[in-house]
Amino acid sequence: MARRLAPCTFVEQVRQQIAFLRHPEYVYRAIQLYVAGVPEPWEFGPEDDFEFHEDTGVLVVRDGPTDEDGHDNADVPEYVFRLESVVASQLV
């Protein structure tokens, strides 16, 4: 029996979820990221800044928006996740 392959990578799926989270026609309020070894999901809103660094294997999330120059949220909390440790995500 042939195995079905996912049409896109996990990172692409999370990026799609973030696009739906930020889209004004949908009513999602947050995205939850489930990380291996952590009993509760991390939750982030549509205004948070997500940076995927696939070459180093990390996801960086910053509270609040970043301006065009990338300096607006320089002093806000920053969360760094190893992409291999993110096991699931869901929109709520």
C-alpha positions in Angstrom: 0.0 0.0 0.0 1.5 3.4 -1.0 1.8 6.0 1.6 0.1 9.4 1.0 2.4 12.3 1.2 1.4 15.6 2.7 0.9 18.3 0.0 3.0 20.8 2.0 5.5 20.9 4.9 4.5 21.5 8.5 6.1 25.0 8.3 4.0 25.8 5.3 0.9 24.6 7.1 1.6 26.8 10.1 2.2 29.8 7.7 -1.2 29.1 6.2 -2.8 29.0 9.6 -1.2 32.3 10.5 -2.6 33.8 7.3 -6.1 32.6 8.2 -5.6 33.9 11.8 -4.9 37.4 10.4 -7.6 37.4 7.7 -10.4 39.7 8.7 -13.2 37.4 7.3 -12.3 34.6 9.8 -13.1 34.7 13.5 -9.9 33.0 14.8 -8.4 34.7 17.9 -5.2 32.8 18.3 -2.9 30.0 17.2 -1.8 27.4 19.6 1.6 25.7 19.3 2.1 22.4 21.0 5.7 21.7 21.9 7.1 18.3 22.9 7.5 18.1 26.7 5.2 21.0 27.5 1.7 20.0 28.8 -0.1 23.2 27.7 0.1 24.9 24.3 1.7 28.2 23.7 -0.8 30.7 22.4 -0.2 33.7 20.1 -2.5 36.3 18.6 -2.8 37.7 15.1 -0.7 40.8 16.0 2.3 38.7 17.0 5.4 38.5 14.7 6.4 35.0 13.5 9.9 34.4 11.9 10.6 30.9 10.5 14.4 30.2 10.2 14.3 26.8 8.5 18.0 26.9 7.8 18.8 26.9 11.6 15.6 25.0 12.5 14.0 27.6 14.8 10.8 29.6 15.0 11.0 33.0 16.7 7.8 34.6 17.9 7.6 38.2 19.3 4.7 39.8 21.1 3.1 42.5 19.0 3.6 43.8 15.5 6.9 44.7 13.9 7.1 47.8 11.7 8.6 47.8 8.2 12.1 48.4 9.6 11.7 45.6 12.1 12.3 47.9 15.2 8.8 48.4 16.6 8.9 45.4 19.0 12.6 45.2 19.8 11.9 45.3 23.6 9.1 42.8 23.8 9.3 39.2 24.9 10.8 36.8 22.3 10.0 33.1 22.2 12.3 30.7 20.4 11.2 27.2 19.5 13.1 24.4 17.8 11.0 23.5 14.8 11.5 19.8 15.4 10.0 20.2 18.9 6.7 21.8 17.6 4.5 18.8 17.3 1.1 20.4 16.4 -0.7 23.6 15.9 -4.3 24.7 15.8 -6.4 27.8 15.3 -8.9 28.8 18.1 
